């Protein structure tokens, strides 16, 4: 089962930085499936396996990259 959560990225990322973040997340061993909403460049959707991790783990993973993220409650 896969679920998706929404993260808010505090930093302003240019297109190359966004692409790099998406590639970095997508290549992680956790099997994350990230994508950004094109008209809201600070919003990052991430699909993940809830049996393997929780949404707060996603925040920690983004923080590893030196960015600041917050969960958006849908």
C-alpha positions in Angstrom: 0.0 0.0 0.0 1.3 3.5 -0.9 0.1 6.7 0.6 1.0 10.3 -0.3 1.7 13.3 1.9 2.4 16.9 1.3 5.4 18.8 2.5 6.1 22.5 2.5 9.7 23.4 1.7 10.7 26.6 3.4 13.6 27.5 1.1 13.1 29.0 -2.4 14.5 26.5 -4.9 15.4 27.3 -8.5 14.4 24.7 -11.1 17.7 22.9 -11.0 17.6 22.6 -7.2 14.0 21.3 -7.4 15.1 18.7 -10.0 18.1 17.7 -7.9 15.9 17.3 -4.8 13.3 15.2 -6.7 16.1 13.0 -8.1 17.8 12.6 -4.7 14.5 11.6 -3.0 13.5 9.3 -5.8 16.9 7.4 -5.7 16.7 6.7 -1.9 16.4 3.1 -0.8 13.0 3.8 0.8 11.4 3.8 -2.6 10.0 7.3 -2.3 8.0 8.8 -5.2 8.3 12.6 -5.1 6.8 15.2 -7.3 6.2 19.0 -7.0 3.1 20.9 -7.8 4.2 23.1 -10.7 2.3 26.2 -9.7 3.3 26.0 -6.1 7.0 25.5 -6.2 7.4 25.2 -2.4 5.0 22.2 -2.2 6.4 18.7 -2.5 4.2 15.6 -2.7 5.8 12.3 -1.7 4.4 8.9 -2.1 5.7 6.3 0.4 5.0 3.0 2.1 3.3 3.7 5.5 4.3 0.3 6.7 8.0 1.4 6.3 7.9 5.0 7.5 5.8 7.8 8.8 5.3 11.4 7.4 7.7 12.8 10.0 10.4 10.5 8.6 10.0 12.4 5.3 10.6 15.7 7.0 13.8 14.3 8.6 14.9 13.0 5.2 14.5 16.4 3.6 16.3 18.0 6.5 19.2 15.7 5.8 19.5 17.6 2.5 20.0 20.8 4.5 16.4 22.0 3.7 13.6 22.8 6.1 10.2 21.0 5.5 6.9 20.9 7.3 4.0 18.6 7.0 0.8 20.0 5.4 -2.2 18.3 6.9 -4.7 17.5 4.2 
